[in-house]
Amino acid sequence: MLLDQEAEKASADKADGFTDVFAKCGTDGGYFGKMRAMGDDDYTRPTLPPNPDRKMEFKGREHIMWSINNYLGLANHPEVIEVGHRALDEFGVSSPMGSRMMSGNSAYHQEFERELADFTGKEAAFLFNYGYMGVQGTIQSLLGKDDIMVMDKLSHACIVDGAFLAQSMNGAQLRVFKHNNMDNLEQVLKRINRDRKGGVLIMTEGVYGMTGDLATLKEITDLARKYDARLYIDDAHGWGTMGSQGRGTADHFGVQDEVDIYFGTFAKSFASIGGFSASTKSVTEWITYNARTQVFAKSLPMVYVQTLRKTFDLVKNGDDRRDRMWKISNSLKNGLRDLGFYVGPGEAPICSVFVPLGEHSMEHVGARTAGFLRQNGVFVTAIAYPVIPLGLLMFRMIPTAAHTEEDVAETLRVFREMRDKLGLRLTMTEDEDKKIRKVYGV
Ligand SMILES: Cc1ncc(COP(=O)(O)O)c(C=O)c1O
């Protein structure tokens, strides 16, 4: 569909025998193009108040917010803000200037890296300006010609982009295994080892952020060892929430020592920005000197380094917060199951609620259900194909330590009303159930 005169110009260009690079911009193509064409500001790019909290005002009414990764409720923590004020007074907003490689290194960055390495049980750690960039740069820096990346099919976009970069820049090869399917992973590794020339890196998430299921890390580490492969875990959603003191998903399974490179972001349970990888000294140094996204980009600003170190204390000493998060997560999941909703079997706090589309379109069911929740003060994110299989809609909810049992009760009341007023079919057909189980690799 053409949206404006840009598109007319594009047609005119075509008549001249070429297509303008901007031609598509005047159409409803691209990611979320249909929503953009509809002028949607409910589900894509909703305008929210700048202070993330368990309740937020949206379109003139208060909503219980289930869409932000503030797992431990640390967003806007007064002690972190206090440290931020002091850091601003001391360092201003521009510090440090430049990339770590050139003029953006500091003793504060290095000290924080030592703390992260100690805590994750690795020899060294490297701080990234952005989690996404860190993952991409790590993969690009390590995988060269003759090397093979073995990636879980449902890996996050930053792992995929890192793999593409390593392929196109370095000539590394990519193989994909079925989500959390250990038979398939073993088949892939076995086939690779028949005529392998270089190294192999298995790449998975720790907690899958969309659905909340855990990578089967015990089995994956066994296979990595058996087939002489290295293992890289992007634990964006497990870091801070899982394992002892929030050490992450590998610690939860007791296999942190078997993970060759551990990645955590600060954008979720730390409610901030940035990330890190931890590994041996030589691997970490290699990443430091070779990850293009870090060598050629400004380093993590000092205000974040300082506030993150405070947040790190709160996370490490935050068992009470993790307990509250789990309580809220269990109440929400159990309550929704009691109402008849299909809640995914993910073991992380994330609560994924599946609704079958039946003979209706995603837009129809999505607008009715998500619209109902929004009109009744419950803010959730609706996820559809291609993130989940065709024929299903999923509400992804993030329970946090900041939520209260009253928030859960009110949310369950609204879900019950939605179920009854919209006459939703909640029981899955055999085929729908199979599709969901495939998402979870069970
Ligand atoms: C699994 C996973 N990895 C990496 C990232 C990127 O992290 P950041 O937001 O810190 O750039 C995300 C963020 O959504 C994620 O979910």
PDBQT file of the ligand as one rigid body, heavy atoms in Angstrom, charges set to zero:
ROOT
HETATM    1  C1  LIG A 501      18.521 -11.831  24.718  1.00  0.00    +0.000 C 
HETATM    2  C2  LIG A 501      18.947 -10.398  24.524  1.00  0.00    +0.000 A 
HETATM    3  N1  LIG A 501      20.218 -10.137  24.205  1.00  0.00    +0.000 NA
HETATM    4  C3  LIG A 501      20.650  -8.886  24.031  1.00  0.00    +0.000 A 
HETATM    5  C4  LIG A 501      19.795  -7.808  24.137  1.00  0.00    +0.000 A 
HETATM    6  C5  LIG A 501      20.314  -6.434  23.877  1.00  0.00    +0.000 C 
HETATM    7  O1  LIG A 501      20.615  -5.817  25.067  1.00  0.00    +0.000 OA
HETATM    8  P1  LIG A 501      20.626  -4.229  25.248  1.00  0.00    +0.000 P 
HETATM    9  O2  LIG A 501      19.215  -3.776  25.326  1.00  0.00    +0.000 OA
HETATM   10  O3  LIG A 501      21.406  -4.065  26.485  1.00  0.00    +0.000 OA
HETATM   11  O4  LIG A 501      21.309  -3.644  24.064  1.00  0.00    +0.000 OA
HETATM   12  C6  LIG A 501      18.469  -8.022  24.481  1.00  0.00    +0.000 A 
HETATM   13  C7  LIG A 501      17.536  -6.892  24.605  1.00  0.00    +0.000 C 
HETATM   14  O5  LIG A 501      16.400  -6.944  24.302  1.00  0.00    +0.000 OA
HETATM   15  C8  LIG A 501      18.024  -9.351  24.683  1.00  0.00    +0.000 A 
HETATM   16  O6  LIG A 501      16.764  -9.621  25.019  1.00  0.00    +0.000 OA
ENDROOT
TORSDOF 0
